[in-house]
Amino acid sequence: MPPRAKPKHAVDRYAAQIVDGRLPAGKYHRLACVRHQRDRAREGTRAFPYVVDAERADRFYRFAERLKHYKGTLWAGTFIELTPVQKFRLGSLFGWVHRETDLRRFRTAYNELPRKQGKSLEAAIVALYVTFFDGEPGGEGYTIATKRDQAKIVFRDALQLVQSSSLRRWLRPLVNNLSRADNASKLEPLGADYDSTDGLNPNLIITDELHAMKDRGLLDVVETATGARSEPVHFQITTAGTDLLSPCGDQHDYACKILDRIVDDETFFAFIAHADVDDDPFSVDTWKKANPHYGGSVDPADLHALATKARHMPTALRAFKQKRLNLWVHGDSPALSIEGYQRGQSTWSPDDLLHEPCWAAVDLSNKLDLSALVLVFPPTIGRAAWRFLRWVWTPEETLLGRAHRDRAPYDVWVKQGHLLTTPGPTIDHHVVRPVLVSLRERYDIQRVGFDPWHAHDTIRALIDEDGFNAEQVVEVPQTFAHMSSASKLLEAAAAEGHIDVGGCPLMRWSASKLVWQTDNKENKMPTKRRSRGRIDPWVAAIIALSLAERLPSTDDTIADDPELMVVG
């Protein structure tokens, strides 16, 4: 647990209540508050040049609370009062600034919450403030969604807020445009079906119901158009979706990686309010955990009625979990326990393993992705963890483009020595052989496993030219029969904190992407088709584990194991 900052502000007070367990919260809700406390403990340092400007956060609070609700029998005509969770999220967005430039820290704010949390009204307040009252001359704000009609929901909320408040003196409302003449600012709705997005120069983007977007077309257009702005904001609101391979699934995954401390991105604010996957969906405690506004804008009687229906109708249960508990109902769960995996990491040197017995495996990718060689060292007396040494290659020429595509700092990992490159635009599979030959002198390699795909030439050269014994080189096809037992071993070892890669960030990132596919006999193996990223190092690791399980030593016979094919 990081050191807690002394509560000084609404953001601090809320974070402390969540972290201390005084308010219910799911894992990533809590981790967002842990992140805030950790950042407060190191703010303004050379390594972390951001500080909380309480006055900037309070200025936004004052703006929001001078506006009035315009619908609902209980609230219409009353002044808006931000709730503690809203103050936490919006105070974080507007309060964190760079200590030297005074510019906002967060450029993207990902807000994933169940229905009925007031997301659209909140987004409309942000839209008005950033577009017209944030000191940006010629401000351009856009509300976007899959369809322009959907984008108009937040825009119409903004119109109503203007018409029900003193903002009428400043802003001119039209059907599809709000404008302010004295600083030439405007707010408009856009949809993916809009006829033109040429000439955009936004300092604000509001994306509504991100989970409904099927592709990144409009997102890429508006995000790349913010380059001329000094502190643009992309404010994203959504409920959980059903497709983790969608643009929203990509953002959800990225947000989780930031909160799990797998990815470092100081400019991305991530907040997810949700039930945890093992929670009872029919428990009031679960409803409160997933819904920060339970008892406010979230009517307990409404949730009770929906839960009653969900008990007796599978389709209603899926909708209840997605819309009201904010769970990705059709998403694949990560294969490995991130908490257990991180608990297993320690500091050690490859020299610590000299001449120890180990099993090697190679996963040769197609010409554009990662190829990996992994050595697996079993537990010993005094060491409960499996240790993994890895060599991972990628094409040099296309490195930066794929780093952007995969949202991974490949260039940083190359500088740190965690990732190796091969010249040109495609992978050169020949790089594996000299590394294996050199490793044979340092470690007691029992056997080398290969996925046969793309590997026959390399296998033959190892035997014919590099002096490997034919019995040492084993083909391990990627099937349930060959991979399931080792996959289960890896999963169990990770959960127990018995997987140790020496803290390698590339392996941690790859582990977080790993997803299982299963059959009707509960066998499991990694699937590249559904995994969100490059899992080649862990495919190689599982191949090596399968050899360690089935062929513990080159002195043992393998004649009784027809599932493994010795190359001779």
C-alpha positions, 0 to 999 in steps of 0.5 A: 500500500502506498503512503497516504497523502493527508486529506487536503481536498475533496479528491483526497478525501474521497480517495482515502474513503475508498482505499480505507474501505469506508465506501464500497468499490470494485478493484479498478475503482479502488486502484484509481484512488490508490493511484491518486494517493501514490501520486500525491506522495511523490508530486512535484518531484523530478521523476513526477513533475505534476502537482494538484492545483486545488484552486483549479479543481475548485474553480470547475466545481464552482462553475458546475454548481452554478448550473441547474438541473432541468429534468426530473420531478425532484431535481428540475430547477435546483442547482447541481451539487456534484457528488463525492465520486464526481468531485474525485474524477473531475477534480482529478481531471482539472486539478492535476497540472504540470508544476512548470508549464501549469498545463493539465496533466490528463489529456484523456479521461476514461470514465466507465460506469453503469447506467444512471450515474449522470454521465451525460449531464456531467459530460455536458458540464465538462463540454461547456467549461472546457470549450467556452470558459477554460481560457482557450481562444477559438475553442472547439468542442465536439460531442461524438458518437457512432451516430450524430443523433447519439452525439446530440444527447450530450449536446442537447444536455449542454443546450438545456444547461445554457437555457436554464442558467445565466450562461444565456448571457454568454452563449448563443444556442442553435439547433446543432451549434453553441457559440460564444462570440467574444472568444470565437468558440463553438460546441457541435455534435458529430457522428461517424455518419457526419458528412465531413470532419475536415478542418477540425481543430478541437481542444475538447472531445466528448465521446459518448457510449464509447462501447458502441463504436465499431471502429476507430475511424472518427476517433482517430480523425478527432484525436489527430486534429488536437495537435495545435492545442496546448492542453486538449481533453478527450473526455470518454464516457461509457458503460461496459461493452461486450467486445474487448476487441472493439475501440472501447475494449481497447481503452478498457484494457489500457485503463486496466493496465495503467491501474494495474501498473503494467503500463505507465501513462501519466496523461491518461486518467482511468476510472472504472466503477464495477462489481467484481466478477465473483460478486453475487449479482443479486446482492445489495452490497454488490449493487452499491459497489458497482453504483457510486450513486446508489440511492441517489440517481440510481433507484434501489427499487429499479435495481431490485426489479431488474435483478428479479427479472434477471434471476429468471431470464439469462438474457436479462441477467447478461444485460443486468451485469453489463448495464447495471454492474458494469461487467464485460459480459462477453469479454475474455478474462486474462489467463493469469492472475496479475496480482500473483504474477507481480508478487512472484517477481524478484531481482536476479541475474542470468549469471545466477542460473549458470549451468542449471538444467533448463528447457528451451522453446521457440515461437517464431512469429509471422514476418511482422510480429514478435518472435521469442526464445524462452528458457525455463528453469524449474524450482529448486531447494530454496527457490519455489518459483519457476524462472524464465529467461527470454529473448524477444525479437521484432523488425527494426524498420516497422518498430515505431508504427507497431508500437503505436498500433500495439500501445506498447513502448517497444522503442523504450524496451529496445533501449533497456535491452528487453527487446531485440531488433532484426534489420529491415521490415520483417523478422529474420528467423535466423537470429535464433540459432546463434543465440541458442548455440551460445546459451548451450555453453552457459546453461544445461539445456535439456531440450528445445521445443518448437511450434512446427509452424515456420520452424522446419528450416530452423530445426533442421539447421540446428541439427545438421549445422549447429550440433544439436542432438536430434533427440533434443529438438522436439516439435510441440504443436499448438493443440490442447493435447500438447499445451493444456497441462503446461497452460494449467501449470503456468496459471497455477504457478502465477496465482501462487506467486511462483512465476519469476521473470525478474520484473521484465516489463515486456513479459509483464505486458505480454502476460497481461494480454494472455487469454485461454481458449478451452474445450468441452473437457476443460482443457486450455491453451493460449489463443492468439486470436482473442488475446489483446496483444503479442503473447509469443513469449508466453507461448514459448514459455508454455512449450518449454513448460510442456517439455519440463513436465513430460520430458524431465531429462535427456536421460529419460526415454520418450518412446512412450510419449507419442504426442511429442514428435522427436525430429530425427 
